[in-house]
Amino acid sequence: MKHVRCIVCGGTSEVVLWRENGYEGRSCRCGTVYTTPEPPEGAVDFTYDAHPESFYALYAPLRARWVRGCGRTGRLLEVGCGEGHFLAAAKALGYEIGGIEPEPGRAARASQRLGIEIRRSLLEELDWPEASFDVVYHCDLLSHFPDPIRALRKMAGLLAPNGILAFEVGTLGGIRPFWYGWIEQLGYPQHRWFYSGASLEALLRRAGLRIVRLRHFGLAPCVAFYRCRVLLARLLRVLVTRSPSAGVSTALAPDLGRTVSGGETFRGQLEEWFGRADQFFRYRVGALAPRLGPATLLVAARPEST
C-alpha cells in the first residue's frame, strides 16, 4: 500500500494519534491529521454517508441563514445535496437552487421533493462548463476528498464573478490526543484529512481561496454528551446481563439495541431523540462553548482574484 503525505504542506510524520481499521491518523507539524496508507481502489464508497438524517435536516435553516448573511443572493448550488434539506431551506430564503448528488436514490428523492433536476455525479467527474453560481455550498466533504485542493478549485470554477464558496468543516486536527479516545471512531478510511484552524486556512490558500467569514461551534459539549450515552449503554448492558428478562435496551450509542419485545417503535423514537439532542449540543450549546478541543466551522471563502 502507498503511504501518504500531508495534503496541506506535503510533509510526513511518525506521530500516530489514532489507529482504526488498519489505518493510522498521523499528526503533521502543520496541524493536519492525515490518514495513511492510501486506501486500495474500491475500499471507499463515495456515496456512503455515516451521518444520520437529523444531521442535515434539523439545522439546515440555521446553515442557510448563515450563508444568506454572507451577502450573496441569486443562484445557489449544493455539492452532495443528499435528500435536499439544505436546498429546501435555501429555497425558502429566495435562492434559485441546484444540486449535485452521486447516490441515485438520494438524488431522485431530492429532485422529486424540490422539483428541480439534480445532477448525478461525483464532483471530480462533473462536466458543467456553463455553470455560474453565486454560492456553491457543501457540508462535511473536505475530510473525504482524495484531493481536497483539486476539489476546492473545481467548486471555485463553478462560481460566478464575485461568488462565494460556503461550507461546513470539522477541525479535529491540532487538538490534544485524549480527544480521539473520547470520540472513539474517526471513520477511517472514509475520512482522509482532519484540519486545524491554521491548516484549513493554509489548504484554502493552496486552492487559491481566502476566508471572508467564519462561525465557530465547539464540539466539546457534543463529545461529552456522546460519552454520557456510552456510559449509560455500558450500565444498561450490565443490568441486562444480571437480569436477562428485564428487556432493557442493550446499547444506546452508537449501535442502539432492541427494546422490550424487539420493539422497533421505541428504538426509533429513542434514536430520534438522541439525534435531536446531539444536534442541539453541536449547534446551540456549541455556539457558546469555549474554543478548546474539536470544533465544526461554517466558512465562506472567495477566490483570491476577486
N, C-alpha and C positions, 0 to 999 in steps of 0.2 A: 504493500500500500504506500502511496505517496504521502510524505509528510508535508505539512502546510506552513506557510509563512503568514505573519500578520498582514491583513489586507490594508491596514492603515499606514504602517510605517515600513513594512517589508522585513521586519526583524523576526528573530526566533527566540524562544525561551525554553529553559529547562524547568521552570517553576510550574508544577502541576497543581491546580486548585481543585479539580474535580475529575472523577472517573465515572463513566456511565456507558453501558452497552458496548464496551470495547473501545471507547474514545476517551481522549483526555482534553480537558479545558486548561490551556496554558496561559499564564498571565504575562503579557508583553509589557515592556517598560513604558510604552505609550499609553497604557490604561486599557487596552483591548484584551479580552479573553478570547482566544481563538481555539477552534476545535481541530484536533489532529488525531489520526491520519485522515486523508481525503476519503470520504465515503465512496465505495465502489459504485459503478454505474447500476442504477436500479435500487440502491439501498434507501433512497429518499423519495417518497411520494409527494410531489409538489402540489397535489390537490388536497392532501390531508391537512386537517385543522384540528388541533387539540383543544382549542378554546370552546367552552360551552356557548350556546346561542345568546345567553344573557350577557356575555362579554361585549357583544356587538350591539345588542338591542337596547339594553336598559339606559345607557348613557350616550346613545347616538345623538340625541338632541343637544347634549352638552358639547360634544365634539363639533357638531355642525355650527352651533352658535359661536364657538371659539374661532372656527375657520372664517365665519362671516365677519367676525371682529377684526380680521386681518385686512379688511377693506376692499377685497376683490369680489365683485358680483359677476353675474353672467353665466358662462358655461363651466361646469364642474365635471371632472372625470374621476371615478374611483378605480384604482388598480386593485384587483382582488376584492370585488364588491360583495361576495358571498350571497346571502339572501336579500340584500338590498336595504338593510336597516339604516345605514348612514345615508344612502342616496335618498331614501324617503324623507329623512329629517332635513336634508339639504333642499329637496324639492319644496318642502313646506316653507322654507325661508326664501323661496323665489329663484333658486338656481335652475338653469336648464341642465339636466343631468345626463351622464353617460357612464357606462361601466365596462370593465374587463374582468372576466372570471373564467379560470381554466376548468373548473369542475362542472360538467354538463348539467347535472341535476340542479345545483345551486343557481347556475346561470339561467336555466329555464324558469325556475320559480321566481327569481328576481325580475326577469323580463315580463312575466305574466303579472306580477304584483304591481310593477311600476309603469307598464305599458310602453316600454322602450326596448330597443334592441340592445342586448348585452353581447359584446364581442367575446367569443370563447377562445381564449388564447393565454399562454404564459406570456409575461411581459417580454422575455427575451426573444420570443418568436413573433411578436406583434409587428405587423406591417401596416402602418397607418400614416403615410406621408402627409396627408392633408389635415391631420389633427391639429387643432388650435384651441386650447382650453385656457380659461382664466385661472382656474385652480385644478391642479392634479393632486389627489389625496390618496394615501394608503395607510393602513393600520397594521402595525406589528409585522412588517415584512423585512426590515433591514437586517434582522438576525438570521434570516433564512436564505437570502440570495447567495448563490455560489460566488458571485462577483458583485457586491453591493455598489461599487463605484460605477461599473457599467450600467447597473440598473438605475441608479440616480441620474446618470447622463441621459439614459433613454427616456425617463419620465420628464426630465427637463426639456427634452426635444419635443414633447407633446404640448408644451406651453405656448400660449400666445405671447406677444410682446408685453412685458411688464407683469406677466403671470407669476403665480407663486406655487411652490411645491409645499404641501402641508402633509404632516404625517404624525403618527404616534409611534414612539420607540421606547423600549426599556433600556435603562442604564444599569447593567449588572456587572460591569467592569469597574476596576478601581475601588472595590469595596473590601471590607475585612473578610478573610476566608471563612469565618464561622457562619456567615450568612448563607453560604451554599449548603452547609449541613442542615440549616433550618428550612431552606427551600426544598431540599431533598431530591427533586427531579428537575434537571435543566433541559431535558428533551433532546439529547443527542441521538442521532446525528442531524435531526431536522433543524436544530439551532446550530449555526455555524460561527456566529460572532456575537459577543456581548461587548458593549461600549461603555466607557466612562464619559462624563460630560466633555472632557477635553479631547478624547479620541474621536467622539462623534463630530465635534467641530472640525477636527483635522480631516476626517473622512469626507465631510461636505466640501471642504476646501479642495481636496484632491479631485472631487467631482465637478469643481467649478461653481460651487454654491456658497452663499453666505446666509447665516441665520438672521432673520429680521424680527422674529417674535418667538417667545418660548413660554410655556407654562409647566410648572413642576408639580408632580404628585408623588409624595413619598410613599414607598411600599412597605415600610416597617409595620404600620398597623395591619395591613393586609397579611403580611407574613405571620404576625403574632396571632391573628385570627385563625389562620391555617394551622398553626401549631396547636392551638386550643382544640381544633377539630380532631387532629391526630391523637392528642392525649385522651380526648373523650372516646374516640374509637377504640383505643387500647383498653380503656377502662371497661367499655361495654363487652369487648372480647373476653376479658377476664370474668365478667358476670355471666356471660353465656356459657363459658367453659365450666363454671361452677354449677350453673343451673340450666342445662340444655333445653328444658321445657319452657323457659321464660319467654322465648320468642322475641328477644330484643335484637335490634339491628346489630350486625357484627362488624360493620365498617361504615364510618361516616365520611371519610375523606382519605384518599381521593376516590376509592372504589366503594361507593356506597352500597351496603349489602341489602339483602332481602329482609322483610319485616314479618310480622305476625301473619301466618298462613300464606307466606310468599306474597304479601300484598304489594303490588306494584304501584297502586294509587298513593299510598303513604310514602313510598320510596320516592316517587316523582315529586310529591309536594315538598318533601324534605330537601331534595336536590335543588328545587326551585328556590326554596328559602335560603339555602346556603349560597346559591348563585347571586341572589339579590344582596345578601349580607356582604359577600365578597366584594361586589362592585361598589357598595356603599363605603366600605373601608378603603377601597382603592381610590375613589374619586372624591367623595365628600370629606372623609377624615383625612385622606392623603393630601388634599389641598392645603390642610392646616398643619401637616406633620413637619417636624424639623428636617433639615436637609442632611440626613445621615442614612447610610445604607443604600439599598437598591431603590430605584425610582422609575416612574414612567413619565415621559415628556410629550407634550404637544409642541410641535416645532413647525414654524413657517420659514421657508428659505427662498431666495431668489438667485437666479444665475448672476455671477459676478459682473457680467457685461451690462446688467440693467440697473 
